[in-house]
Amino acid sequence: MLEINKQISKKYQGNPLKLSLELEKLEQNKGLSIFFIDQDYQLIYSTSMRIIEQPSILLSVQPKLNALAKGEYFTGILKDTRLETKFLVLASRLENNEVLVLSTPLAAIGESTAIANKFFLFTGLITIVIGGVAVFLFARSFTKPILQLNDIAQRMSKLDFSKKYAVQSDDEVGQLGKSINSLSDQLDKAIFSLTEANKKLKADIEQERRIDKMRKEFINNVSHELKTPIALIQGYAEGLKLNINEDEENKNYYCDVIMDEASKMNRLVKELLDLSQIESGSFKLDKTAFNLSS
């Protein structure tokens, strides 16, 4: 109504009949009643005969126009007592001191408002549905890579590094995917190295156990091998000391036995030394060619 008021005020030259066609178009297209009041507050023009038959509105407007200066306007809701209908009224004073009054029934505004409310409700529901679908799709597209990264992380916690994240963007999620892929590769290599080292360590431990077992058996065998010649040497040496056999032949026999057993012990000790050198790696083999068939 304010916009139409400005349009009419600019075009009005004091004769409303020159604007009658345009005023009627505004009345039909905008649903307005338009009329002009002269300086004595008498109706001089109206686009609707109904307005002429509604003096109560003009009487209601008249007291409020007295305080209006040129170019000023007021708005209000006025009631037609004859029709029992309320109107939204905009009145303004023109440059020639005449008054332009625009009015429209509140019922029409109410109907338009009801239609607009239904339209807004309908479009609002559609917007909510479309927005919900859009939010769901956006959230899915945002959470899908995060769920994939979480699945990869869960697999990594179980030492499964076979699955990799397919990087499709260079944003924060893509950079996180690259970091997890790099971490997966490094952990895979590190754990593989640790596994191989663990296998080698187990093999070394098993070898040490076998060597320790062999060493114990060897000590038992050496102890047994040394025990017999030592006992013989000790016994024959005591016999010589006590002169059990006084003849020279028996004494020589005792001495030969002692020397023979001592030689066996000496050979055994040398073999132990050779074995020690073999274990330390300082023993060198004397390799010679020979005829296998002979």
Backbone as CSV, one residue per row, in Angstrom:
resi,resn,N_x,N_y,N_z,CA_x,CA_y,CA_z,C_x,C_y,C_z
1,MET,0.828,-1.206,0.000,0.000,0.000,0.000,0.864,1.259,0.000
2,LEU,1.991,1.223,0.728,2.890,2.381,0.723,3.476,2.603,-0.665
3,GLU,3.835,1.506,-1.338,4.402,1.621,-2.685,3.387,2.181,-3.660
4,ILE,2.140,1.704,-3.594,1.089,2.218,-4.487,0.796,3.681,-4.168
5,ASN,0.815,4.027,-2.909,0.608,5.420,-2.507,1.649,6.336,-3.134
6,LYS,2.892,5.904,-3.149,3.965,6.705,-3.749,3.762,6.832,-5.258
7,GLN,3.377,5.730,-5.909,3.165,5.769,-7.356,2.061,6.763,-7.722
8,ILE,0.944,6.683,-7.003,-0.184,7.580,-7.316,0.174,9.032,-7.006
9,SER,0.863,9.274,-5.893,1.219,10.648,-5.504,2.106,11.296,-6.549
10,LYS,3.017,10.506,-7.167,3.906,11.074,-8.183,3.151,11.422,-9.469
11,LYS,2.157,10.590,-9.834,1.452,10.790,-11.099,0.245,11.729,-10.981
12,TYR,-0.253,11.957,-9.786,-1.479,12.743,-9.612,-1.191,14.226,-9.864
13,GLN,-2.030,14.835,-10.763,-1.873,16.246,-11.130,-3.094,17.079,-10.735
14,GLY,-3.953,16.563,-9.888,-5.123,17.305,-9.437,-6.423,16.833,-10.034
15,ASN,-6.362,16.000,-11.071,-7.569,15.490,-11.711,-7.514,13.965,-11.682
16,PRO,-8.236,13.311,-10.777,-8.178,11.853,-10.677,-8.752,11.132,-11.883
17,LEU,-9.582,11.815,-12.684,-10.161,11.152,-13.848,-9.092,10.782,-14.866
18,LYS,-7.993,11.550,-14.930,-6.916,11.232,-15.863,-6.205,9.927,-15.489
19,LEU,-6.337,9.552,-14.232,-5.705,8.307,-13.760,-6.733,7.215,-13.511
20,SER,-7.985,7.452,-13.994,-9.056,6.513,-13.642,-8.755,5.086,-14.107
21,LEU,-8.218,4.925,-15.326,-7.937,3.585,-15.838,-6.849,2.895,-15.002
22,GLU,-5.815,3.633,-14.721,-4.723,3.051,-13.922,-5.181,2.754,-12.504
23,LEU,-6.055,3.636,-11.964,-6.570,3.407,-10.614,-7.463,2.169,-10.570
24,GLU,-8.267,1.980,-11.613,-9.114,0.793,-11.660,-8.285,-0.491,-11.776
25,LYS,-7.210,-0.410,-12.548,-6.320,-1.573,-12.647,-5.717,-1.923,-11.281
26,LEU,-5.303,-0.906,-10.541,-4.749,-1.150,-9.216,-5.792,-1.758,-8.292
27,GLU,-7.039,-1.262,-8.423,-8.098,-1.801,-7.572,-8.346,-3.277,-7.874
28,GLN,-8.401,-3.610,-9.170,-8.687,-4.991,-9.546,-7.497,-5.919,-9.253
29,ASN,-6.294,-5.452,-9.564,-5.114,-6.310,-9.416,-4.629,-6.418,-7.968
30,LYS,-4.774,-5.346,-7.202,-4.252,-5.331,-5.841,-5.330,-5.499,-4.783
31,GLY,-6.602,-5.466,-5.205,-7.680,-5.609,-4.236,-7.831,-4.410,-3.336
32,LEU,-7.632,-3.211,-3.882,-7.694,-1.984,-3.093,-8.898,-1.143,-3.499
33,SER,-9.369,-0.347,-2.562,-10.341,0.710,-2.846,-9.599,2.036,-2.740
34,ILE,-9.689,2.863,-3.795,-8.921,4.107,-3.870,-9.909,5.263,-4.032
35,PHE,-9.704,6.279,-3.198,-10.536,7.472,-3.391,-9.783,8.695,-2.900
36,PHE,-10.241,9.880,-3.427,-9.631,11.169,-3.126,-10.621,12.020,-2.340
37,ILE,-10.118,12.781,-1.378,-10.926,13.686,-0.555,-10.366,15.089,-0.728
38,ASP,-11.254,16.078,-0.936,-10.754,17.441,-1.127,-10.420,18.078,0.207
39,GLN,-10.055,19.341,0.173,-9.631,20.050,1.388,-10.755,20.153,2.414
40,ASP,-12.024,20.070,1.960,-13.161,20.127,2.875,-13.597,18.728,3.306
41,TYR,-12.748,17.743,2.991,-13.012,16.356,3.368,-14.274,15.807,2.718
42,GLN,-14.481,16.219,1.475,-15.580,15.691,0.687,-15.014,14.738,-0.362
43,LEU,-15.696,13.610,-0.561,-15.243,12.626,-1.528,-15.408,13.173,-2.930
44,ILE,-14.288,13.225,-3.684,-14.342,13.762,-5.048,-14.134,12.658,-6.089
45,TYR,-13.575,11.516,-5.663,-13.374,10.429,-6.622,-13.231,9.121,-5.845
46,SER,-13.796,8.051,-6.466,-13.650,6.721,-5.890,-13.689,5.687,-7.006
47,THR,-12.862,4.670,-6.898,-12.875,3.586,-7.884,-13.947,2.568,-7.585
48,SER,-14.582,2.659,-6.433,-15.601,1.696,-6.049,-16.790,2.432,-5.498
49,MET,-17.938,2.133,-5.989,-19.148,2.758,-5.486,-19.410,2.355,-4.050
50,ARG,-18.853,1.199,-3.638,-19.089,0.772,-2.254,-18.497,1.786,-1.276
51,ILE,-17.378,2.363,-1.659,-16.736,3.309,-0.746,-17.597,4.549,-0.555
52,ILE,-18.284,4.967,-1.634,-19.139,6.153,-1.517,-20.262,5.888,-0.527
53,GLU,-20.665,4.631,-0.446,-21.748,4.277,0.452,-21.240,3.974,1.854
54,GLN,-19.988,4.292,2.123,-19.420,4.013,3.433,-18.913,5.315,4.076
55,PRO,-19.788,6.211,4.419,-19.348,7.490,5.027,-18.704,7.304,6.376
56,SER,-18.996,6.177,7.035,-18.402,5.982,8.369,-16.883,5.934,8.293
57,ILE,-16.317,5.370,7.227,-14.856,5.326,7.088,-14.313,6.730,6.894
58,LEU,-15.010,7.533,6.046,-14.548,8.898,5.800,-14.607,9.713,7.081
59,LEU,-15.659,9.509,7.852,-15.765,10.236,9.119,-14.672,9.800,10.093
60,SER,-14.308,8.519,10.048,-13.249,8.040,10.943,-11.896,8.574,10.532
61,VAL,-11.708,8.771,9.234,-10.418,9.241,8.728,-10.253,10.734,8.975
62,GLN,-11.330,11.510,8.885,-11.245,12.957,8.929,-10.519,13.507,10.150
63,PRO,-10.814,13.065,11.380,-10.089,13.655,12.531,-8.579,13.392,12.487
64,LYS,-8.176,12.287,11.922,-6.754,11.937,11.896,-6.003,12.666,10.799
65,LEU,-6.762,13.224,9.812,-6.107,13.943,8.729,-5.750,15.368,9.107
66,ASN,-6.382,15.894,10.129,-6.147,17.291,10.498,-4.699,17.540,10.891
67,ALA,-4.054,16.532,11.489,-2.677,16.716,11.963,-1.638,16.367,10.905
68,LEU,-2.097,15.938,9.714,-1.157,15.527,8.684,-0.643,16.716,7.894
69,ALA,0.651,16.792,7.703,1.241,17.797,6.831,1.399,17.186,5.450
70,LYS,1.828,18.004,4.486,2.000,17.512,3.122,3.075,16.424,3.089
71,GLY,2.765,15.370,2.386,3.726,14.265,2.263,3.670,13.273,3.396
72,GLU,2.920,13.578,4.477,2.820,12.649,5.594,1.632,11.704,5.392
73,TYR,1.633,10.594,6.145,0.556,9.614,6.026,0.359,8.927,7.372
74,PHE,-0.772,8.249,7.489,-1.019,7.417,8.665,-1.711,6.148,8.200
75,THR,-1.573,5.134,9.014,-2.228,3.860,8.717,-3.028,3.445,9.934
76,GLY,-4.045,2.635,9.704,-4.845,2.147,10.813,-5.891,1.166,10.339
77,ILE,-6.533,0.532,11.298,-7.627,-0.402,11.000,-8.927,0.279,11.402
78,LEU,-9.799,0.492,10.435,-11.067,1.162,10.668,-12.212,0.197,10.373
79,LYS,-13.322,0.399,11.077,-14.467,-0.500,10.936,-15.630,0.222,10.278
80,ASP,-16.180,-0.413,9.265,-17.398,0.104,8.625,-18.579,-0.411,9.434
81,THR,-19.244,0.523,10.128,-20.338,0.124,11.020,-21.529,-0.439,10.261
82,ARG,-21.695,0.000,9.010,-22.837,-0.486,8.235,-22.624,-1.919,7.781
83,LEU,-21.427,-2.189,7.321,-21.130,-3.535,6.813,-20.532,-4.454,7.872
84,GLU,-20.243,-3.875,9.041,-19.600,-4.654,10.094,-18.318,-5.327,9.589
85,THR,-17.545,-4.548,8.839,-16.317,-5.056,8.232,-15.159,-4.135,8.590
86,LYS,-14.036,-4.730,8.907,-12.845,-3.949,9.211,-11.994,-3.789,7.962
87,PHE,-11.410,-2.589,7.836,-10.571,-2.262,6.694,-9.201,-1.785,7.189
88,LEU,-8.188,-2.149,6.435,-6.858,-1.587,6.662,-6.743,-0.364,5.774
89,VAL,-6.509,0.811,6.381,-6.579,2.084,5.673,-5.232,2.767,5.727
90,LEU,-4.815,3.339,4.572,-3.636,4.208,4.511,-4.071,5.515,3.886
91,ALA,-3.885,6.623,4.630,-4.284,7.949,4.146,-3.075,8.865,4.156
92,SER,-2.933,9.667,3.086,-1.792,10.591,2.989,-2.259,11.904,2.391
93,ARG,-1.593,12.997,2.804,-1.945,14.324,2.283,-1.046,14.611,1.090
94,LEU,-1.695,14.996,-0.033,-0.979,15.298,-1.261,-0.474,16.733,-1.253
95,GLU,0.279,17.081,-2.305,0.867,18.414,-2.385,-0.189,19.511,-2.510
96,ASN,-1.390,19.207,-3.093,-2.457,20.211,-3.236,-3.423,20.180,-2.061
97,ASN,-2.968,19.543,-0.962,-3.755,19.441,0.277,-4.930,18.490,0.162
98,GLU,-5.117,17.854,-0.985,-6.129,16.819,-1.062,-5.595,15.563,-0.354
99,VAL,-6.486,14.621,-0.103,-6.113,13.421,0.658,-6.363,12.192,-0.214
100,LEU,-5.374,11.331,-0.266,-5.491,10.041,-0.966,-5.671,8.955,0.084
101,VAL,-6.730,8.175,-0.079,-7.041,7.111,0.875,-7.048,5.771,0.134
102,LEU,-6.293,4.821,0.678,-6.282,3.437,0.177,-6.815,2.535,1.270
103,SER,-7.694,1.598,0.906,-8.244,0.684,1.907,-8.411,-0.697,1.294
104,THR,-8.314,-1.694,2.137,-8.541,-3.082,1.718,-9.136,-3.837,2.885
105,PRO,-10.073,-4.733,2.634,-10.707,-5.475,3.742,-9.694,-6.386,4.437
106,LEU,-9.789,-6.438,5.751,-8.909,-7.338,6.507,-9.224,-8.795,6.217
107,ALA,-10.498,-9.055,5.799,-10.865,-10.438,5.494,-10.030,-10.969,4.339
108,ALA,-9.830,-10.106,3.311,-9.017,-10.531,2.171,-7.582,-10.802,2.594
109,ILE,-7.062,-9.934,3.482,-5.700,-10.146,3.985,-5.626,-11.435,4.790
110,GLY,-6.717,-11.672,5.567,-6.743,-12.901,6.354,-6.742,-14.137,5.471
111,GLU,-7.549,-14.052,4.378,-7.568,-15.179,3.458,-6.203,-15.386,2.804
112,SER,-5.594,-14.275,2.398,-4.256,-14.376,1.793,-3.253,-14.935,2.799
113,THR,-3.416,-14.471,4.050,-2.500,-14.965,5.082,-2.697,-16.449,5.326
114,ALA,-3.982,-16.883,5.344,-4.266,-18.304,5.547,-3.678,-19.138,4.411
115,ILE,-3.868,-18.633,3.164,-3.296,-19.348,2.014,-1.784,-19.375,2.109
116,ALA,-1.211,-18.214,2.481,0.252,-18.155,2.603,0.751,-19.086,3.704
117,ASN,0.006,-19.148,4.804,0.414,-20.044,5.896,0.377,-21.502,5.451
118,LYS,-0.715,-21.857,4.721,-0.793,-23.232,4.209,0.350,-23.510,3.233
119,PHE,0.616,-22.499,2.388,1.705,-22.673,1.417,3.047,-22.817,2.141
120,PHE,3.258,-21.938,3.127,4.526,-22.017,3.872,4.627,-23.329,4.645
121,LEU,3.488,-23.802,5.190,3.503,-25.081,5.897,3.857,-26.212,4.940
122,PHE,3.208,-26.189,3.772,3.468,-27.235,2.772,4.923,-27.176,2.307
123,THR,5.357,-25.970,1.919,6.742,-25.836,1.455,7.729,-26.106,2.593
124,GLY,7.316,-25.756,3.828,8.200,-26.036,4.961,8.382,-27.524,5.177
125,LEU,7.262,-28.286,5.069,7.367,-29.745,5.207,8.249,-30.335,4.115
126,ILE,8.039,-29.833,2.872,8.877,-30.320,1.764,10.335,-29.977,2.015
127,THR,10.557,-28.738,2.500,11.929,-28.315,2.778,12.554,-29.178,3.869
128,ILE,11.754,-29.498,4.898,12.276,-30.338,5.986,12.637,-31.727,5.458
129,VAL,11.726,-32.289,4.607,11.997,-33.625,4.057,13.251,-33.606,3.184
130,ILE,13.280,-32.615,2.256,14.450,-32.520,1.369,15.713,-32.245,2.172
131,GLY,15.577,-31.326,3.159,16.729,-31.028,3.998,17.191,-32.236,4.794
132,GLY,16.208,-33.018,5.307,16.583,-34.225,6.049,17.321,-35.223,5.172
133,VAL,16.795,-35.400,3.932,17.470,-36.318,3.002,18.863,-35.796,2.668
134,ALA,18.953,-34.472,2.416,20.258,-33.887,2.086,21.229,-34.037,3.256
135,VAL,20.736,-33.785,4.483,21.602,-33.932,5.660,22.035,-35.383,5.833
136,PHE,21.088,-36.322,5.586,21.434,-37.741,5.709,22.506,-38.129,4.698
137,LEU,22.309,-37.683,3.434,23.297,-38.015,2.408,24.636,-37.360,2.712
138,PHE,24.599,-36.091,3.165,25.848,-35.406,3.488,26.538,-36.071,4.679
139,ALA,25.729,-36.399,5.701,26.320,-37.051,6.875,26.889,-38.413,6.502
140,ARG,26.170,-39.127,5.613,26.665,-40.437,5.187,27.980,-40.303,4.428
141,SER,28.011,-39.299,3.512,29.248,-39.098,2.748,30.383,-38.651,3.659
142,PHE,30.060,-37.993,4.766,31.101,-37.529,5.688,31.535,-38.634,6.644
143,THR,30.557,-39.445,7.092,30.894,-40.475,8.075,31.410,-41.753,7.439
144,LYS,31.087,-41.990,6.153,31.526,-43.230,5.504,33.046,-43.386,5.540
145,PRO,33.831,-42.356,5.118,35.291,-42.531,5.205,35.792,-42.681,6.631
146,ILE,35.111,-42.034,7.593,35.534,-42.175,8.988,35.302,-43.596,9.468
147,LEU,34.157,-44.190,9.066,33.893,-45.584,9.432,34.913,-46.514,8.786
148,GLN,35.298,-46.213,7.532,36.321,-47.022,6.873,37.654,-46.918,7.612
149,LEU,38.014,-45.695,8.009,39.263,-45.507,8.757,39.205,-46.234,10.094
150,ASN,38.031,-46.208,10.732,37.885,-46.917,12.007,38.038,-48.423,11.816
151,ASP,37.467,-48.951,10.717,37.601,-50.383,10.429,39.069,-50.749,10.197
152,ILE,39.785,-49.890,9.461,41.212,-50.151,9.213,41.986,-50.123,10.524
153,ALA,41.649,-49.142,11.398,42.338,-49.054,12.691,42.062,-50.289,13.550
154,GLN,40.800,-50.785,13.516,40.480,-51.995,14.268,41.264,-53.190,13.741
155,ARG,41.387,-53.280,12.405,42.181,-54.366,11.828,43.655,-54.246,12.228
156,MET,44.147,-53.006,12.249,45.548,-52.801,12.642,45.782,-53.233,14.080
157,SER,44.771,-52.996,14.952,44.923,-53.416,16.348,45.005,-54.930,16.478
158,LYS,44.482,-55.652,15.448,44.553,-57.115,15.439,45.688,-57.613,14.547
159,LEU,46.612,-56.680,14.203,47.801,-57.002,13.395,47.435,-57.446,11.982
160,ASP,46.313,-56.903,11.467,45.927,-57.161,10.084,46.153,-55.872,9.293
161,PHE,47.198,-55.873,8.456,47.565,-54.669,7.715,47.268,-54.811,6.224
162,SER,46.371,-55.724,5.869,46.090,-55.989,4.461,45.198,-54.914,3.831
163,LYS,44.323,-54.298,4.617,43.376,-53.336,4.061,43.960,-51.934,4.111
164,LYS,43.787,-51.192,3.012,44.276,-49.823,2.914,43.120,-48.889,2.570
165,TYR,43.241,-47.624,2.990,42.207,-46.631,2.711,42.420,-46.050,1.313
166,ALA,41.344,-46.030,0.511,41.418,-45.472,-0.840,41.273,-43.953,-0.758
167,VAL,42.380,-43.244,-0.872,42.380,-41.782,-0.757,41.786,-41.183,-2.034
168,GLN,40.700,-40.417,-1.884,40.023,-39.805,-3.029,39.966,-38.288,-2.943
169,SER,40.489,-37.718,-1.880,40.469,-36.264,-1.717,41.729,-35.835,-0.972
170,ASP,41.966,-34.528,-1.004,43.155,-33.987,-0.348,42.780,-33.171,0.884
171,ASP,41.571,-33.406,1.421,41.152,-32.678,2.612,41.700,-33.361,3.861
172,GLU,41.147,-32.975,5.027,41.656,-33.525,6.286,41.462,-35.032,6.365
173,VAL,40.311,-35.530,5.874,40.059,-36.972,5.914,41.034,-37.705,4.998
174,GLY,41.283,-37.140,3.800,42.240,-37.754,2.887,43.645,-37.795,3.473
175,GLN,44.062,-36.691,4.120,45.384,-36.670,4.747,45.465,-37.676,5.889
176,LEU,44.364,-37.806,6.652,44.333,-38.807,7.721,44.447,-40.208,7.139
177,GLY,43.764,-40.448,5.993,43.856,-41.756,5.344,45.280,-42.063,4.898
178,LYS,45.974,-41.050,4.337,47.369,-41.248,3.933,48.237,-41.586,5.147
179,SER,48.014,-40.880,6.246,48.810,-41.124,7.458,48.576,-42.540,7.986
180,ILE,47.304,-42.985,7.977,47.008,-44.339,8.468,47.615,-45.390,7.541
181,ASN,47.558,-45.153,6.220,48.189,-46.093,5.286,49.691,-46.176,5.520
182,SER,50.326,-44.998,5.717,51.767,-44.987,5.986,52.077,-45.692,7.296
183,LEU,51.265,-45.425,8.318,51.463,-46.080,9.612,51.286,-47.588,9.489
184,SER,50.289,-48.014,8.695,50.050,-49.448,8.495,51.257,-50.116,7.838
185,ASP,51.815,-49.454,6.810,52.985,-50.031,6.132,54.180,-50.132,7.077
186,GLN,54.415,-49.082,7.840,55.559,-49.088,8.758,55.395,-50.144,9.843
187,LEU,54.167,-50.247,10.390,53.926,-51.267,11.412,54.055,-52.670,10.829
188,ASP,53.584,-52.834,9.588,53.688,-54.144,8.937,55.158,-54.551,8.791
189,LYS,55.994,-53.602,8.327,57.418,-53.898,8.173,58.077,-54.158,9.528
190,ALA,57.734,-53.325,10.506,58.347,-53.478,11.823,57.966,-54.815,12.456
191,ILE,56.679,-55.164,12.371,56.237,-56.428,12.967,56.815,-57.621,12.206
192,PHE,56.950,-57.490,10.868,57.578,-58.567,10.099,59.025,-58.760,10.539
193,SER,59.723,-57.624,10.730,61.115,-57.717,11.188,61.188,-58.335,12.574
194,LEU,60.261,-57.927,13.449,60.249,-58.492,14.799,59.926,-59.985,14.765
195,THR,59.011,-60.373,13.862,58.656,-61.794,13.750,59.850,-62.619,13.286
196,GLU,60.570,-62.107,12.276,61.750,-62.828,11.795,62.819,-62.902,12.877
197,ALA,62.995,-61.750,13.589,63.980,-61.751,14.671,63.564,-62.714,15.783
198,ASN,62.273,-62.794,16.044,61.786,-63.704,17.076,62.014,-65.160,16.672
199,LYS,61.763,-65.459,15.361,62.028,-66.820,14.889,63.505,-67.173,15.041
200,LYS,64.365,-66.222,14.655,65.814,-66.477,14.770,66.213,-66.644,16.229
201,LEU,65.596,-65.804,17.087,65.906,-65.917,18.513,65.466,-67.266,19.063
202,LYS,64.273,-67.722,18.638,63.804,-69.040,19.084,64.752,-70.143,18.603
203,ALA,65.189,-69.999,17.333,66.127,-70.995,16.814,67.436,-70.979,17.604
204,ASP,67.898,-69.759,17.915,69.137,-69.652,18.699,68.953,-70.245,20.089
205,ILE,67.804,-69.971,20.695,67.545,-70.517,22.039,67.494,-72.033,21.993
206,GLU,66.814,-72.554,20.936,66.741,-74.007,20.796,68.129,-74.607,20.575
207,GLN,68.941,-73.905,19.779,70.310,-74.369,19.563,71.106,-74.360,20.855
208,GLU,70.911,-73.275,21.642,71.616,-73.200,22.931,71.172,-74.319,23.860
209,ARG,69.887,-74.631,23.798,69.395,-75.729,24.642,70.026,-77.061,24.224
210,ARG,70.100,-77.276,22.897,70.725,-78.514,22.427,72.204,-78.567,22.815
211,ILE,72.864,-77.411,22.660,74.290,-77.367,23.017,74.480,-77.610,24.508
212,ASP,73.600,-76.999,25.294,73.707,-77.178,26.747,73.477,-78.646,27.125
213,LYS,72.483,-79.256,26.438,72.225,-80.674,26.697,73.420,-81.536,26.302
214,MET,73.985,-81.209,25.124,75.168,-81.940,24.678,76.343,-81.720,25.621
215,ARG,76.444,-80.497,26.120,77.540,-80.207,27.038,77.415,-81.012,28.333
216,LYS,76.171,-81.088,28.823,75.951,-81.884,30.037,76.276,-83.365,29.791
217,GLU,75.778,-83.866,28.622,76.087,-85.254,28.303,77.590,-85.468,28.131
218,PHE,78.202,-84.471,27.512,79.651,-84.561,27.291,80.405,-84.579,28.619
219,ILE,79.996,-83.727,29.537,80.658,-83.689,30.848,80.481,-85.022,31.571
220,ASN,79.255,-85.569,31.456,79.030,-86.880,32.089,79.932,-87.949,31.475
221,ASN,80.010,-87.903,30.128,80.856,-88.894,29.451,82.333,-88.705,29.794
222,VAL,82.770,-87.446,29.805,84.180,-87.180,30.140,84.479,-87.591,31.573
223,SER,83.528,-87.294,32.458,83.728,-87.685,33.860,83.864,-89.203,33.980
224,HIS,83.026,-89.909,33.193,83.103,-91.371,33.223,84.430,-91.861,32.630
225,GLU,84.841,-91.210,31.531,86.088,-91.616,30.886,87.300,-91.323,31.768
226,LEU,87.247,-90.268,32.536,88.386,-89.916,33.408,88.378,-90.728,34.711
227,LYS,87.195,-91.125,35.099,87.093,-91.809,36.392,87.853,-93.153,36.379
228,THR,87.712,-93.927,35.278,88.362,-95.250,35.212,89.889,-95.160,35.205
229,PRO,90.517,-94.372,34.316,91.984,-94.301,34.362,92.527,-93.706,35.651
230,ILE,91.806,-92.747,36.218,92.267,-92.164,37.484,92.253,-93.231,38.580
231,ALA,91.184,-94.026,38.576,91.097,-95.090,39.588,92.222,-96.111,39.404
232,LEU,92.493,-96.468,38.135,93.578,-97.412,37.870,94.933,-96.840,38.279
233,ILE,95.151,-95.573,37.885,96.434,-94.947,38.233,96.597,-94.879,39.744
234,GLN,95.489,-94.474,40.402,95.560,-94.371,41.869,95.833,-95.730,42.506
235,GLY,95.139,-96.769,42.006,95.305,-98.103,42.595,96.699,-98.674,42.366
236,TYR,97.164,-98.584,41.127,98.499,-99.121,40.821,99.583,-98.292,41.495
237,ALA,99.394,-96.987,41.624,100.393,-96.161,42.308,100.471,-96.533,43.786
238,GLU,99.318,-96.816,44.404,99.322,-97.246,45.806,99.987,-98.626,45.953
239,GLY,99.734,-99.502,44.914,100.371,-100.823,44.959,101.885,-100.718,44.885
240,LEU,102.379,-99.855,44.010,103.823,-99.642,43.921,104.391,-99.086,45.221
241,LYS,103.639,-98.165,45.794,104.129,-97.543,47.042,104.199,-98.555,48.169
242,LEU,103.266,-99.490,48.190,103.224,-100.487,49.271,104.041,-101.733,48.933
243,ASN,104.690,-101.762,47.721,105.504,-102.916,47.301,104.701,-104.219,47.368
244,ILE,103.490,-104.166,46.778,102.658,-105.374,46.782,103.349,-106.479,45.977
245,ASN,103.854,-106.094,44.846,104.611,-107.046,44.028,106.071,-106.607,44.034
246,GLU,106.909,-107.440,44.659,108.298,-107.044,44.826,109.148,-107.375,43.611
247,ASP,108.663,-108.283,42.744,109.505,-108.632,41.598,109.450,-107.510,40.582
248,GLU,110.521,-107.443,39.812,110.703,-106.335,38.870,109.671,-106.392,37.747
249,GLU,109.265,-107.573,37.341,108.328,-107.698,36.214,106.962,-107.124,36.567
250,ASN,106.473,-107.400,37.732,105.176,-106.858,38.158,105.237,-105.342,38.331
251,LYS,106.377,-104.884,38.823,106.496,-103.430,38.978,106.455,-102.753,37.622
252,ASN,107.156,-103.363,36.650,107.127,-102.773,35.310,105.703,-102.801,34.721
253,TYR,104.995,-103.878,35.032,103.597,-103.979,34.539,102.752,-102.863,35.136
254,TYR,102.943,-102.634,36.460,102.195,-101.557,37.117,102.522,-100.207,36.489
255,CYS,103.807,-100.020,36.228,104.227,-98.732,35.631,103.672,-98.578,34.219
256,ASP,103.666,-99.702,33.458,103.113,-99.612,32.103,101.620,-99.259,32.119
257,VAL,100.924,-99.868,33.074,99.479,-99.546,33.186,99.276,-98.080,33.522
258,ILE,100.062,-97.594,34.475,99.941,-96.183,34.885,100.232,-95.273,33.700
259,MET,101.326,-95.585,32.961,101.707,-94.753,31.820,100.647,-94.820,30.716
260,ASP,100.093,-96.012,30.476,99.065,-96.172,29.441,97.805,-95.377,29.778
261,GLU,97.380,-95.474,31.030,96.176,-94.718,31.446,96.441,-93.221,31.436
262,ALA,97.655,-92.832,31.825,98.006,-91.406,31.787,98.005,-90.907,30.352
263,SER,98.491,-91.773,29.419,98.488,-91.392,28.005,97.061,-91.210,27.500
264,LYS,96.156,-92.128,27.919,94.744,-91.984,27.532,94.167,-90.672,28.050
265,MET,94.474,-90.344,29.287,93.976,-89.092,29.876,94.547,-87.887,29.132
266,ASN,95.849,-88.004,28.783,96.482,-86.900,28.062,95.817,-86.704,26.701
267,ARG,95.509,-87.821,26.013,94.851,-87.728,24.703,93.438,-87.140,24.843
268,LEU,92.776,-87.552,25.894,91.430,-87.024,26.137,91.448,-85.530,26.403
269,VAL,92.435,-85.104,27.184,92.569,-83.674,27.486,92.865,-82.892,26.218
270,LYS,93.729,-83.437,25.350,94.023,-82.760,24.090,92.767,-82.633,23.219
271,GLU,91.973,-83.706,23.206,90.735,-83.654,22.432,89.768,-82.593,22.990
272,LEU,89.786,-82.471,24.312,88.957,-81.417,24.931,89.440,-80.041,24.515
273,LEU,90.767,-79.891,24.465,91.318,-78.600,24.032,90.966,-78.327,22.574
274,ASP,91.068,-79.392,21.736,90.689,-79.210,20.330,89.214,-78.836,20.199
275,LEU,88.376,-79.482,21.002,86.940,-79.165,20.971,86.684,-77.719,21.384
276,SER,87.431,-77.260,22.387,87.297,-75.873,22.831,87.696,-74.912,21.732
277,GLN,88.784,-75.262,21.007,89.198,-74.394,19.900,88.175,-74.403,18.772
278,ILE,87.571,-75.567,18.509,86.532,-75.633,17.467,85.351,-74.738,17.830
279,GLU,84.916,-74.790,19.101,83.787,-73.958,19.534,84.108,-72.472,19.459
280,SER,85.360,-72.118,19.763,85.755,-70.706,19.726,86.044,-70.217,18.317
281,GLY,86.172,-71.158,17.352,86.413,-70.767,15.973,87.873,-70.600,15.615
282,SER,88.774,-70.891,16.545,90.210,-70.736,16.278,90.869,-72.022,15.785
283,PHE,90.102,-73.106,15.699,90.671,-74.383,15.258,90.712,-74.427,13.734
284,LYS,91.833,-74.808,13.180,92.008,-74.888,11.737,92.186,-76.345,11.333
285,LEU,91.386,-76.756,10.360,91.464,-78.130,9.865,92.648,-78.289,8.908
286,ASP,93.253,-79.424,8.988,94.338,-79.761,8.059,93.747,-80.630,6.963
287,LYS,93.402,-80.024,5.851,92.681,-80.725,4.793,93.670,-81.374,3.834
288,THR,93.449,-82.641,3.514,94.276,-83.381,2.549,93.388,-84.202,1.632
289,ALA,93.850,-84.369,0.406,93.116,-85.196,-0.568,93.461,-86.658,-0.370
290,PHE,92.455,-87.545,-0.540,92.721,-88.967,-0.379,91.822,-89.744,-1.334
291,ASN,92.160,-91.011,-1.562,91.405,-91.882,-2.462,90.242,-92.486,-1.682
292,LEU,89.054,-92.096,-2.052,87.879,-92.528,-1.304,87.649,-94.049,-1.447
293,SER,87.890,-94.578,-2.619,87.628,-96.015,-2.842,88.565,-96.909,-1.999
294,SER,89.815,-96.475,-1.931,90.765,-97.271,-1.135,90.576,-97.026,0.343
